[in-house]
Amino acid sequence: MNSRERLLIALDHREPDRIPFDLGSIQVTGIHEIAYRNLRQALGLPETITNLCDTIQQLATLEDDVVERLGIDVRGLYPLNSHNWNVIEEDVGEYWAYHDEWGITHHRPKEGGFYFSIVEVPLPKFDITEQEIEGYRWPDMGARWRVEGLQEQAEQYRAAGYAVVLKDAFAGIFEFAQRVVGMENLLLMMGIDEKRACILFDKMLDLKLAYWQTALETLGDLVDVVTYADDYGTQISQLISPAMFRKQLKPRVRQVFELQAQLAPHAKRLFHSDGNVRPLIPDFIEMGVDILNPVQATATGMDPTDLKRDFGQDLVFWGGGVDTQGILPSGTPQEVKDDVRHNIDNLAAGGGYVFNTVHNIQADVPPENILAMWEALQEFGSYG
């Protein structure tokens, strides 16, 4: 059984020979370049110049020797976007600054700066007008150059027996609207001036549909999973009420999934949101979501046992393999193994599960804990 066959069986809610393993196929299942370099050293692999698939988050592009050594089953296609294309870092004293194609300004501290953070948004106004939204110089998200070279890459992955995931070109409608006008301004709009908020959401939707139209016309036959990432959850609750989500965002996000289903009917649709999204999961299923990532088990309402019982017949769970906030960076290797075993026991039975961490492996994670995670997956991840 090759990697692609293994993943497709799991996505069909059946048990393959072992749990499929993902590391680095998308921008929320990856590894920081510092942790990656330390992992390579721990594996006894030669030192290399680390390429980044996501400069903002400083995520490493995994090389073939690591993929083969760890038995990773999933390979990702990264379109050219503001996180990996034309990233020019300017020296501004204590920071490196980057002004992206959206007009967003990012800073990364020179001392102890592990990633970039947004410090300035392009349209920072609560009372932004429709004319200002329409007249802004938006990036061409439907440009074919964004997916140039990905067809050949997908064909190579497919020929080598890997499953292939196609990443979105920018964050979800809700999240990216925050990056355009600022989080406070957007939430005020949604609560006080819904019409204005929805004009901005419609612009995000148009850009989103333009990307997926172009990408899937080229790559639709070659990908096994397509993605959408939009954070709605906090550690305890949600950023907006379920009612607000259903009225203002759900109809628009549904259109994205409908286009993905139309252009790549065989591909499964992965939705990413951190935190407590339990009240929204029935809505996700209704919109056409096949896969939920990452299963943040430490968040309220996200107990893996309950999620598997209540939604496992409809959703594949992708992630949730080990806690990345506390246990993976700060626990002992044995604590890491215990957490992995607990999560596998609760999520993997009957298939419908793909192993990955809860979000990206950060810079401070020691390599011995990454290896403990992997060893536990080898020990407890077989369906034999």
C-alpha positions as CSV (number, residue, x, y, z in Angstrom):
1,M,0.0,0.0,0.0
2,N,1.5,3.3,-1.0
3,S,1.0,6.6,0.7
4,R,-1.8,7.8,-1.5
5,E,-3.7,4.6,-1.2
6,R,-3.3,4.8,2.6
7,L,-4.7,8.3,2.8
8,L,-7.6,7.7,0.5
9,I,-8.7,4.7,2.5
10,A,-8.6,6.8,5.7
11,L,-10.6,9.6,4.0
12,D,-13.2,7.0,3.1
13,H,-13.6,6.2,6.8
14,R,-11.9,2.8,6.6
15,E,-8.8,1.5,8.3
16,P,-5.6,1.3,6.1
17,D,-2.5,-0.6,7.3
18,R,-1.5,2.3,9.5
19,I,-2.6,5.9,10.3
20,P,-1.5,8.3,7.5
21,F,1.0,10.9,8.6
22,D,1.2,14.5,7.5
23,L,3.9,17.0,8.2
24,G,4.2,20.2,6.2
25,S,1.6,19.7,3.4
26,I,-0.1,23.0,4.3
27,Q,0.7,26.1,6.3
28,V,-1.0,24.8,9.5
29,T,0.6,21.3,9.6
30,G,4.2,22.4,9.2
31,I,7.4,22.9,11.2
32,H,9.4,26.0,12.0
33,E,12.7,26.2,10.3
34,I,14.7,26.2,13.6
35,A,12.9,23.1,14.8
36,Y,13.4,21.5,11.3
37,R,17.2,22.1,11.3
38,N,17.4,20.6,14.8
39,L,15.4,17.6,13.7
40,R,17.6,17.0,10.7
41,Q,20.6,17.0,13.0
42,A,18.9,14.6,15.4
43,L,18.2,12.3,12.5
44,G,21.8,12.3,11.4
45,L,21.0,14.0,8.1
46,P,23.4,16.4,6.4
47,E,23.0,20.1,7.1
48,T,21.3,22.0,4.2
49,I,20.2,25.5,3.4
50,T,16.5,25.5,4.6
51,N,14.0,26.7,2.0
52,L,10.8,28.3,3.4
53,C,7.4,27.4,2.1
54,D,5.9,30.2,4.4
55,T,8.2,33.1,5.2
56,I,5.7,34.8,7.5
57,Q,5.6,31.8,9.8
58,Q,9.1,30.8,8.9
59,L,8.0,27.3,8.0
60,A,10.5,24.9,6.4
61,T,10.0,23.1,3.1
62,L,10.6,19.5,3.9
63,E,13.3,17.8,1.8
64,D,12.8,14.3,0.4
65,D,15.2,12.7,2.8
66,V,13.2,13.8,5.8
67,V,9.9,12.8,4.1
68,E,11.3,9.3,3.4
69,R,12.9,8.8,6.8
70,L,9.7,9.7,8.7
71,G,7.3,8.0,6.3
72,I,5.3,11.1,5.6
73,D,2.3,10.3,3.3
74,V,1.1,13.7,2.2
75,R,2.8,16.3,0.0
76,G,1.6,19.8,-0.5
77,L,1.3,22.3,-3.3
78,Y,2.0,25.9,-2.3
79,P,0.7,28.6,-4.7
80,L,2.6,31.8,-5.0
81,N,1.2,34.3,-2.5
82,S,2.1,36.9,0.0
83,H,3.7,34.4,2.4
84,N,6.2,32.9,-0.1
85,W,6.5,35.2,-3.1
86,N,8.4,38.5,-3.6
87,V,9.2,38.7,0.2
88,I,11.6,41.5,0.5
89,E,12.8,42.2,4.1
90,E,13.7,45.8,4.9
91,D,16.0,46.7,7.8
92,V,14.0,49.1,10.1
93,G,16.2,49.1,13.2
94,E,15.1,46.5,15.7
95,Y,12.9,44.8,13.1
96,W,12.8,43.3,9.7
97,A,9.8,44.8,7.8
98,Y,7.9,43.4,4.9
99,H,5.2,45.1,2.8
100,D,3.2,42.5,1.0
101,E,1.0,42.6,-2.2
102,W,-2.1,43.3,-0.2
103,G,-0.6,46.5,1.4
104,I,-0.2,44.8,4.8
105,T,3.0,45.6,6.8
106,H,4.6,42.8,8.8
107,H,7.5,43.0,11.3
108,R,9.8,40.4,12.6
109,P,12.1,41.3,15.5
110,K,15.8,40.8,14.8
111,E,16.3,39.6,18.4
112,G,14.3,36.5,19.2
113,G,11.9,37.0,16.3
114,F,10.6,33.6,15.2
115,Y,8.0,34.9,12.7
116,F,6.4,38.0,11.2
117,S,3.4,39.7,12.8
118,I,1.0,42.3,11.2
119,V,1.7,45.8,12.4
120,E,-0.3,47.8,9.9
121,V,-3.4,47.0,7.8
122,P,-4.1,48.7,4.4
123,L,-7.6,50.0,5.1
124,P,-7.8,50.7,8.8
125,K,-11.3,52.2,9.0
126,F,-14.6,51.2,10.5
127,D,-16.5,53.5,8.2
128,I,-14.8,52.4,5.0
129,T,-17.0,53.0,2.0
130,E,-18.1,50.7,-0.8
131,Q,-16.2,52.9,-3.2
132,E,-13.0,52.6,-1.2
133,I,-13.4,48.8,-1.1
134,E,-14.1,48.5,-4.8
135,G,-11.4,51.0,-5.7
136,Y,-8.6,49.4,-3.8
137,R,-5.8,47.8,-5.7
138,W,-6.5,44.2,-4.9
139,P,-4.1,41.5,-5.9
140,D,-5.0,39.3,-8.9
141,M,-5.7,36.1,-7.2
142,G,-6.8,34.4,-10.4
143,A,-3.5,34.9,-12.1
144,R,-2.1,31.7,-13.6
145,W,1.4,32.5,-12.5
146,R,0.3,31.7,-9.0
147,V,0.1,28.0,-9.8
148,E,2.9,27.9,-12.4
149,G,5.0,24.7,-12.0
150,L,2.5,23.1,-9.6
151,Q,1.2,20.7,-12.2
152,E,4.6,19.2,-12.8
153,Q,5.2,19.0,-9.0
154,A,1.8,17.3,-8.5
155,E,2.6,14.8,-11.2
156,Q,5.9,13.9,-9.6
157,Y,4.2,13.4,-6.2
158,R,1.5,11.3,-7.7
159,A,4.1,9.2,-9.6
160,A,6.0,8.6,-6.4
161,G,2.9,7.3,-4.7
162,Y,2.1,10.3,-2.4
163,A,-1.2,11.9,-1.7
164,V,-1.4,15.5,-2.8
165,V,-2.9,18.5,-1.0
166,L,-3.5,21.9,-2.7
167,K,-3.2,24.8,-0.3
168,D,-5.4,27.9,-0.5
169,A,-3.8,31.2,-1.7
170,F,-4.8,33.3,1.3
171,A,-6.6,33.0,4.6
172,G,-10.3,32.6,4.8
173,I,-12.9,35.3,4.2
174,F,-13.4,36.2,7.9
175,E,-9.7,36.1,8.8
176,F,-8.4,38.0,5.8
177,A,-11.0,40.7,6.1
178,Q,-9.5,41.3,9.6
179,R,-6.1,41.7,8.0
180,V,-7.5,44.3,5.6
181,V,-9.3,46.6,8.0
182,G,-8.2,45.4,11.4
183,M,-9.9,43.0,13.7
184,E,-11.6,45.6,15.9
185,N,-13.0,47.4,12.9
186,L,-14.3,44.3,11.3
187,L,-16.0,43.1,14.4
188,L,-17.6,46.5,14.9
189,M,-18.9,46.4,11.3
190,M,-20.3,42.9,11.8
191,G,-22.2,44.0,14.9
192,I,-23.2,47.5,13.9
193,D,-23.1,47.8,10.1
194,E,-23.7,44.4,8.7
195,K,-24.2,45.7,5.1
196,R,-20.7,47.3,5.1
197,A,-19.1,44.1,6.5
198,C,-20.8,42.0,3.9
199,I,-19.5,44.2,1.1
200,L,-16.0,43.5,2.3
201,F,-16.8,39.8,2.6
202,D,-18.1,39.7,-0.9
203,K,-14.8,41.2,-2.2
204,M,-12.9,38.5,-0.3
205,L,-15.2,35.9,-1.8
206,D,-14.7,37.1,-5.3
207,L,-10.9,36.9,-4.8
208,K,-11.2,33.5,-3.3
209,L,-13.3,32.1,-6.1
210,A,-11.0,33.6,-8.7
211,Y,-8.1,31.7,-7.2
212,W,-9.9,28.3,-7.0
213,Q,-11.2,28.7,-10.5
214,T,-7.7,29.0,-11.9
215,A,-6.0,26.5,-9.6
216,L,-8.5,23.7,-10.1
217,E,-8.8,24.2,-13.8
218,T,-5.1,23.3,-13.9
219,L,-4.7,21.0,-11.0
220,G,-8.1,19.5,-10.2
221,D,-7.4,16.1,-11.6
222,L,-4.1,15.8,-9.7
223,V,-5.1,16.7,-6.1
224,D,-6.7,14.5,-3.4
225,V,-7.5,17.3,-0.9
226,V,-8.3,21.0,-1.2
227,T,-8.2,23.4,1.8
228,Y,-9.9,26.4,3.4
229,A,-8.6,28.0,6.6
230,D,-10.6,30.5,8.7
231,D,-10.2,30.8,12.4
232,Y,-13.4,31.1,14.4
233,G,-12.5,29.5,17.7
234,T,-10.8,30.7,20.9
235,Q,-9.5,28.6,23.7
236,I,-12.9,28.8,25.4
237,S,-15.6,30.0,22.9
238,Q,-15.9,31.6,19.5
239,L,-14.7,34.9,18.1
240,I,-18.2,35.6,16.8
241,S,-21.6,34.1,17.7
242,P,-22.8,31.1,15.7
243,A,-25.8,33.2,14.6
244,M,-23.5,35.8,13.2
245,F,-21.4,33.2,11.4
246,R,-24.6,31.6,9.9
247,K,-25.9,34.8,8.6
248,Q,-22.8,36.7,7.4
249,L,-20.2,34.1,6.6
250,K,-21.7,30.6,6.1
251,P,-23.5,31.5,2.7
252,R,-20.2,32.8,1.3
253,V,-17.9,30.1,2.6
254,R,-20.4,27.5,1.2
255,Q,-19.8,29.0,-2.3
256,V,-16.1,28.3,-2.0
257,F,-16.8,24.6,-1.1
258,E,-19.4,24.4,-3.9
259,L,-16.8,25.6,-6.5
260,Q,-14.2,23.2,-5.2
261,A,-16.7,20.3,-5.4
262,Q,-17.7,21.3,-9.0
263,L,-14.1,21.6,-10.3
264,A,-12.6,18.7,-8.3
265,P,-15.4,16.4,-7.4
266,H,-13.2,13.6,-6.3
267,A,-11.1,15.8,-3.9
268,K,-12.0,16.0,-0.2
269,R,-12.5,19.4,1.3
270,L,-10.4,20.2,4.4
271,F,-11.5,23.0,6.8
272,H,-9.1,24.5,9.3
273,S,-10.0,26.4,12.4
274,D,-8.2,26.4,15.8
275,G,-9.9,26.5,19.1
276,N,-13.5,25.7,20.2
277,V,-15.6,25.3,17.0
278,R,-17.9,22.7,18.4
279,P,-21.1,24.7,18.0
280,L,-20.2,25.3,14.3
281,I,-19.3,21.7,13.3
282,P,-22.9,20.8,12.1
283,D,-22.7,23.9,9.9
284,F,-19.3,22.9,8.5
285,I,-20.8,19.5,7.6
286,E,-23.8,21.1,6.0
287,M,-21.5,23.4,3.9
288,G,-19.7,20.4,2.4
289,V,-16.6,20.0,4.7
290,D,-15.2,16.5,4.7
291,I,-12.1,17.0,6.9
292,L,-11.7,19.0,10.1
293,N,-8.3,20.3,11.1
294,P,-6.7,20.4,13.7
295,V,-8.8,19.2,16.7
296,Q,-7.5,21.4,19.4
297,A,-8.2,19.0,22.3
298,T,-7.2,21.5,25.0
299,A,-10.0,23.9,23.9
300,T,-13.4,23.8,25.5
301,G,-15.8,21.5,23.8
302,M,-13.1,19.8,21.7
303,D,-12.6,16.5,23.5
304,P,-11.5,14.0,20.9
305,T,-13.7,11.2,22.3
306,D,-16.8,13.3,22.0
307,L,-16.0,14.6,18.6
308,K,-15.3,11.1,17.2
309,R,-18.6,9.8,18.7
310,D,-20.7,12.7,17.5
311,F,-19.2,13.6,14.1
312,G,-16.9,10.8,13.2
313,Q,-19.4,9.3,10.7
314,D,-19.4,12.6,8.7
315,L,-15.9,14.1,9.3
316,V,-12.3,12.9,9.0
317,F,-10.2,14.4,11.7
318,W,-6.8,15.6,10.5
319,G,-4.4,16.6,13.4
320,G,-4.9,16.6,17.1
321,G,-2.1,14.1,17.5
322,V,-0.2,15.9,20.2
323,D,-0.7,19.2,22.0
324,T,1.6,21.8,20.5
325,Q,1.0,24.5,23.2
326,G,2.2,22.7,26.3
327,I,3.2,19.1,25.9
328,L,5.3,19.1,22.7
329,P,7.5,22.0,23.6
330,S,7.7,21.6,27.3
331,G,6.8,18.0,28.2
332,T,9.2,15.0,28.6
333,P,9.5,12.5,25.7
334,Q,7.4,10.1,27.7
335,E,4.6,12.7,28.2
336,V,4.7,13.3,24.5
337,K,4.3,9.6,23.8
338,D,1.4,9.3,26.3
339,D,-0.4,12.2,24.7
340,V,0.0,10.7,21.3
341,R,-1.3,7.3,22.4
342,H,-4.3,9.0,24.1
343,N,-5.3,10.9,21.0
344,I,-4.8,8.0,18.7
345,D,-7.0,5.8,20.9
346,N,-9.7,8.4,20.8
347,L,-9.6,9.5,17.1
348,A,-8.3,6.6,14.9
349,A,-10.7,3.7,15.4
350,G,-12.5,2.8,12.2
351,G,-10.4,5.1,10.0
352,G,-11.3,8.7,9.3
353,Y,-8.1,10.0,10.9
354,V,-4.8,11.5,9.6
355,F,-2.0,12.1,12.2
356,N,-0.5,15.6,12.6
357,T,0.2,17.9,15.5
358,V,-2.2,20.5,16.7
359,H,-1.0,23.2,14.4
360,N,2.6,23.9,13.4
361,I,5.7,22.6,15.4
362,Q,7.2,25.8,16.7
363,A,10.9,26.8,17.1
364,D,11.2,25.9,20.7
365,V,10.2,22.2,20.3
366,P,13.2,20.0,21.1
367,P,14.0,17.3,18.5
368,E,13.8,14.5,21.1
369,N,10.1,15.4,21.5
370,I,9.5,15.4,17.8
371,L,11.1,12.0,17.6
372,A,9.1,10.8,20.6
373,M,5.9,11.8,18.8
374,W,7.0,9.9,15.7
375,E,8.1,6.8,17.7
376,A,4.7,6.8,19.4
377,L,3.0,7.0,16.0
378,Q,5.0,4.0,14.8
379,E,4.1,2.0,18.0
380,F,0.4,2.9,18.3
381,G,-0.5,3.9,14.8
382,S,-0.9,0.4,13.2
383,Y,-4.3,-1.0,12.4
384,G,-2.9,-4.6,12.2
